[in-house]
Amino acid sequence: MFLQNQSMEELLVQFLRASWLAATLPIVIASFSIPSLSFLRRTLLGLAGRGKIMQSSSQKFTIPQRLFFHFYLVAFLWTTLLLVATWAYAYRMVPVVAEPFSYSTITSFLTGGSTIRTDSHKLRQGYAAWESVSLLLLMAFHVLRRLYETIHVFDYSPSARMHVIGYLTGLFFYIAAPLSLCGDCAVEVFNFVANLVTEFIVKGKNQMQVTELDIWQVLTPLIRLGWKHWIAVAVFLWGWIHQYHCHKILGSLRHSTDAEEYVIPHGDWFEIVSSPHYLSEIVIYASFVVATGGSNLTIWLLFAFVVANLSFAAVETHKWYRQKFKDYPSNRFAIIPFLL
């Protein structure tokens, strides 16, 4: 059974990695000005375009941009489900994680790595489970705010559209991204939940084993994950707060101008880049890399897709701003200060 679970876990991880690679490579290739591949760039722009860019392009196979709401509703429900299931699994099956302050080498210390004293599978399994809980907790916090913003902050123009392929891609992203954050233990969590459901059906509620909930044991393993996780939380909150401020600025512009009128946004990170909400999104996903000490390839590939996708979109938005506004600030970059 252990070998079967390990095989399924490897299959899931390989699928997620292949998906992020397959989604990232076309964007990276299209970012270069290669005449023979200009069709790829035009295709991606058509599929990824939305809002002001989509308004001036073909309306074929498009849907209202306000359906962004679906992304964050699905993301919040799915992430919360994974979070609750993973947390229950970690608490019930592997309630203790390794001490985070035992470093085998100076390199491990510098990278924030946490060395497990024994190489037992149970300890490694426990650490991966509680690390997944911490990542899913941050993700749930993120998408909950995005869900709130689609309802109370943004007022999407009736004419703002997005391509249906972009819509489906967004739904896939918010299913695959949370799954990537817990990919190392997802199969075991699913089996744990399936066994609980089977036990409930066979035995009934009254015959189920009752697990006493100790709040301290629920929270202590998260605290003991190591200092790299506290740095990750700080990075996450830095990006999270700035993104909220930038979204508030964009939302206020929609409320203060005519429905089809656009103005140059100012304030917060808008003073240095044209798409600070994308930059802060990159910072948020960078925090997941920091939390794992850069040791999780799946999360690295997720991060690479986020960077490539948002950078591609930000460059086009930057061009649009410069074409539309003759007095657009010349000191602003597209998305990454002093680089892009």
C-alpha positions in Angstrom: 0.0 0.0 0.0 2.9 2.4 0.8 4.5 1.7 -2.5 1.2 2.3 -4.3 0.7 5.6 -2.5 4.2 6.7 -3.3 3.7 5.8 -7.0 0.5 7.8 -7.2 2.1 10.7 -5.3 5.0 10.8 -7.8 2.5 10.6 -10.7 0.6 13.6 -9.3 3.7 15.6 -8.8 5.0 14.8 -12.3 1.6 15.9 -13.8 1.7 19.2 -11.9 5.3 19.9 -13.0 4.5 19.0 -16.6 1.5 21.3 -16.5 3.4 24.3 -15.3 6.2 23.7 -17.8 3.7 23.3 -20.7 2.0 26.5 -19.6 5.2 28.5 -19.1 7.3 27.6 -22.1 4.9 29.1 -24.8 4.8 32.4 -22.8 8.5 32.6 -22.5 9.0 31.8 -26.2 6.4 34.4 -27.2 8.1 37.0 -25.1 11.0 37.1 -27.6 10.6 39.0 -30.8 11.0 36.1 -33.2 9.3 36.9 -36.6 8.7 33.2 -37.4 6.8 32.8 -34.2 4.8 36.0 -34.3 1.6 34.0 -34.7 2.3 32.4 -31.2 2.5 35.9 -29.7 -0.7 37.1 -31.3 -2.5 33.9 -30.2 -1.4 34.3 -26.6 -2.3 38.0 -26.6 -5.7 37.1 -27.9 -6.3 34.4 -25.3 -4.8 36.3 -22.4 -6.2 39.7 -23.2 -8.9 41.1 -21.0 -10.4 44.4 -19.8 -9.2 47.4 -21.8 -7.1 45.4 -24.2 -9.9 43.0 -25.0 -12.3 45.9 -25.6 -10.4 46.9 -28.7 -9.9 43.4 -30.0 -12.2 40.6 -31.3 -15.2 39.8 -29.1 -15.5 36.3 -30.5 -15.4 33.5 -27.9 -15.3 36.0 -25.0 -17.2 36.3 -21.7 -17.7 39.2 -19.3 -14.7 40.0 -17.2 -16.8 40.1 -14.1 -16.7 36.3 -14.1 -13.4 36.7 -12.4 -15.6 36.1 -9.4 -15.7 32.4 -10.4 -11.9 32.1 -10.1 -11.7 33.2 -6.5 -14.9 31.4 -5.4 -13.5 28.1 -6.8 -10.1 28.9 -5.4 -11.4 29.6 -1.9 -13.6 26.6 -1.7 -11.0 24.2 -3.1 -8.1 25.7 -1.0 -10.2 25.5 2.1 -11.2 21.9 1.4 -7.5 21.0 0.9 -6.5 23.0 4.0 -9.1 21.3 6.3 -8.3 17.8 5.0 -4.5 18.3 5.2 -4.8 19.8 8.7 -7.0 17.0 9.9 -4.6 14.4 8.4 -1.5 16.1 10.0 -3.2 16.4 13.4 -4.5 12.8 13.4 -1.7 10.9 11.7 1.5 12.9 12.2 0.9 15.2 15.2 4.6 15.9 15.8 7.1 17.5 13.4 10.9 17.5 13.7 12.6 20.1 15.7 13.4 23.0 13.4 16.6 24.1 15.1 18.9 21.1 14.3 21.1 21.9 11.3 23.5 19.4 9.8 25.6 21.9 7.9 26.3 25.6 7.7 24.7 25.6 4.3 21.5 24.2 5.8 21.5 27.0 8.3 22.1 29.8 5.7 19.2 28.5 3.5 16.8 28.2 6.4 16.7 24.4 6.0 15.4 22.3 8.8 17.2 19.0 9.2 15.2 16.1 10.6 17.3 14.2 13.1 16.2 10.8 11.9 15.5 9.8 8.3 12.4 8.0 9.2 9.6 8.3 6.7 7.1 9.3 9.4 9.0 12.4 10.4 9.6 13.5 6.8 5.9 12.8 6.1 4.9 14.8 9.1 7.1 17.8 8.3 5.7 17.8 4.7 2.1 17.7 5.9 2.5 20.5 8.4 4.4 22.6 5.8 1.5 22.0 3.4 -0.9 23.3 6.0 1.1 26.5 6.4 1.2 27.1 2.6 -2.5 26.4 2.2 -3.3 28.7 5.1 -1.6 31.5 3.3 -3.2 30.7 0.0 -6.7 30.6 1.5 -6.0 34.0 3.1 -4.9 35.3 -0.3 -7.9 34.1 -2.4 -10.4 35.1 0.3 -9.3 38.7 -0.1 -9.4 38.4 -3.9 -12.9 37.0 -3.6 -13.9 40.0 -1.4 -12.3 42.4 -3.9 -14.3 41.0 -6.9 -17.5 41.8 -4.9 -16.7 45.0 -3.0 -13.7 46.7 -4.7 -13.9 46.2 -8.4 -16.7 47.5 -10.6 -16.1 45.7 -13.9 -17.2 47.6 -17.0 -20.1 45.8 -18.9 -18.0 45.9 -22.0 -14.8 44.4 -20.4 -14.3 41.0 -21.8 -11.9 38.0 -21.5 -11.4 35.0 -23.8 -13.1 31.8 -22.8 -9.7 30.0 -23.0 -8.3 32.5 -20.6 -11.3 31.8 -18.3 -10.7 28.1 -18.4 -7.0 28.6 -17.8 -7.8 30.7 -14.8 -10.0 28.0 -13.3 -7.3 25.3 -13.9 -4.7 27.6 -12.3 -6.7 28.0 -9.1 -7.3 24.2 -8.9 -3.7 23.2 -9.7 -1.9 25.9 -7.6 -3.3 24.9 -4.2 -2.7 21.3 -5.1 0.9 22.1 -5.9 1.3 23.5 -2.4 0.4 20.2 -0.9 1.5 17.8 -3.7 4.0 16.0 -1.5 1.3 14.6 0.8 -1.9 15.1 -1.3 -2.4 11.4 -2.1 -2.0 10.4 1.5 -4.5 13.1 2.5 -7.0 11.9 -0.1 -6.7 8.4 1.2 -7.1 9.5 4.7 -10.3 11.4 3.9 -11.6 8.4 1.8 -11.0 6.1 4.7 -12.9 8.4 7.1 -15.8 8.5 4.7 -15.8 4.7 4.3 -15.6 4.3 8.0 -18.6 6.7 8.5 -20.7 4.8 5.9 -19.9 1.4 7.4 -19.9 2.2 11.1 -22.2 5.2 11.3 -21.6 8.4 13.3 -22.1 6.8 16.7 -19.4 4.1 16.1 -16.7 6.5 14.8 -13.6 7.0 16.7 -13.7 10.4 18.6 -10.5 12.5 18.4 -10.1 15.0 21.1 -9.1 18.4 19.8 -6.1 20.1 21.5 -5.8 23.6 20.1 -2.2 23.8 21.3 -1.3 20.7 19.3 -3.1 22.0 16.3 -1.0 25.2 16.3 2.3 24.2 17.8 3.6 22.2 14.8 3.1 25.3 12.6 5.2 27.4 15.0 7.9 24.7 15.0 8.4 24.6 11.2 11.4 26.9 11.3 12.4 30.5 10.8 12.2 30.4 7.0 8.4 30.1 7.4 8.3 33.3 9.5 10.3 35.0 6.8 7.9 33.7 4.2 4.9 35.0 6.2 6.6 38.5 6.3 7.2 38.4 2.5 3.6 37.2 1.9 2.1 40.0 4.0 4.3 42.6 2.3 3.0 41.6 -1.1 -0.6 41.0 0.2 -0.9 44.4 1.7 0.5 46.2 -1.3 -1.7 44.3 -3.7 -4.8 45.3 -1.6 -3.8 49.0 -1.7 -3.2 48.8 -5.5 -6.5 47.1 -6.1 -8.2 49.8 -4.0 -6.6 52.4 -6.2 -7.8 50.7 -9.4 -11.2 50.2 -7.9 -11.5 53.9 -6.9 -10.6 54.9 -10.5 -13.6 53.0 -11.8 -15.9 54.7 -9.3 -14.6 58.2 -9.9 -14.7 58.2 -13.8 -17.1 57.5 -16.6 -17.7 53.8 -17.4 -15.4 53.8 -20.5 -12.9 56.4 -19.4 -9.4 55.5 -18.2 -7.0 57.6 -16.2 -3.4 57.1 -15.1 -3.3 55.5 -11.6 -1.1 57.0 -8.9 -0.1 55.9 -5.4 1.7 53.0 -3.7 3.7 50.9 -6.1 2.0 52.6 -9.1 4.7 55.2 -8.8 7.4 52.8 -9.9 5.7 50.2 -12.1 2.6 50.1 -14.4 1.3 46.8 -13.0 2.1 46.8 -9.2 -0.8 44.4 -8.5 1.0 41.9 -10.7 4.3 42.6 -9.0 2.7 42.1 -5.6 1.2 38.8 -6.9 4.8 37.7 -7.8 5.9 38.6 -4.3 3.1 36.6 -2.8 4.0 33.4 -4.7 7.7 34.0 -4.0 6.8 33.6 -0.3 5.9 30.0 -1.0 9.3 29.4 -2.5 10.9 31.0 0.6 8.7 28.8 2.9 10.0 25.6 1.4 13.6 26.8 1.4 13.7 26.6 -2.4 13.7 22.8 -2.1 10.3 22.1 -3.8 10.6 21.9 -7.6 6.8 21.9 -8.2 6.5 25.2 -6.3 9.4 26.7 -8.2 7.6 25.8 -11.5 4.4 27.3 -10.2 6.3 30.5 -9.4 8.0 30.5 -12.8 4.5 30.3 -14.5 3.2 33.2 -12.3 6.3 35.3 -13.2 6.1 34.6 -16.9 2.4 35.0 -17.2 2.1 38.2 -15.3 5.2 39.7 -16.9 3.9 39.0 -20.3 0.6 40.7 -19.5 2.3 43.6 -17.7 4.4 44.4 -20.7 1.3 44.7 -22.9 -0.4 46.8 -20.3 2.6 49.1 -20.1 2.6 49.5 -23.9 -1.1 50.3 -23.8 -0.6 53.0 -21.2 2.2 54.6 -23.1 0.1 54.6 -26.3 -3.0 56.0 -24.7 -1.5 58.7 -22.5 1.1 61.1 -24.0 2.0 62.3 -20.5 2.5 58.8 -19.0 5.3 58.9 -16.4 8.5 57.9 -18.2 10.2 56.6 -15.0 7.8 53.7 -14.6 8.7 50.2 -15.5 6.3 47.5 -16.7 6.4 45.2 -13.6 9.9 44.8 -12.1 11.7 48.0 -11.1 15.0 48.6 -13.0 14.6 45.3 -14.9 11.4 45.1 -16.9 
